[in-house]
């Protein structure tokens, strides 16, 4: 038995997870990956007006987690260095190559992502690490860019 193809509605209503405003969007304009996935736990839809605030909130949450990772791997690191996105992993944090591998592995585990060797070697600052995690946790797919 052959089924007729499913016809999508011309438009769909969705509510922003930040402001709760309901918008109607033509289905032809919705990208295939219009859902924001944070780790494996939360699904949200973000409107264009809230995207900057959502970006800042997501980066702040990622930064808090990476600070905790760095603090666990390099416990004697000065908290002033951990607070700055431009802090160098090598110079300011004192991370050697083994520490950098441990940081990447811990981030992969906590954020459920895969960091390739070439990506890991390109991470020079805390900000680089946070932006990589941000991109890999699928935030950029709906237009929220680091």
Buried (B, 14 or more C-beta within 10 A) or exposed (E): EEEEEEEEEEEBEBEBBBEEEEBEBEEEEBEEEBBBBBEEEEEBBBBEEBBEEBBEEBBEBBBEBBBEBBBEBBEEBEEEBBEEBEBBBEEBBBBEEEBBBBBBBBBBEBBEBEBEEEBBEEBBBBBBBBBBBBBBBBBBBBBBEB
